[in-house]
Amino acid sequence: MGLDHPAFTLSGLCAIGGLMGYFRKGSVPSLVAGLGVSTLYGISGYLLNQNANYGLELALGTSSVLLAAGLSRATSTGFKKPIPLALVLLGGLSTGYYLKKYDEFYPIFG
């Protein structure tokens, strides 16, 4: 499995999540954030697929943003709502994955 596959998968999930937030609750911030993060993952997936510069860094940065957004929402809801917890889970797993891959290419942890 290439590095691009998780980025494309997360792109689709974020787009679906943003659209669901908008259509279920009329949340424009959910729509904008979901489609924005989806676009960043899509671009990183394309760059990774083309073996171009900055794809891995963009995927790692986007994952970190997703994790931070999830933590912010989960904290404000007392870690009791499923959507913020899903954002924390996806953001955490993808940040860990891309950080590990980054370390394989550009050793930073020893």
Helices and strands as residue ranges (DSSP letters): H 4-25, H 28-49, H 55-76, H 82-105
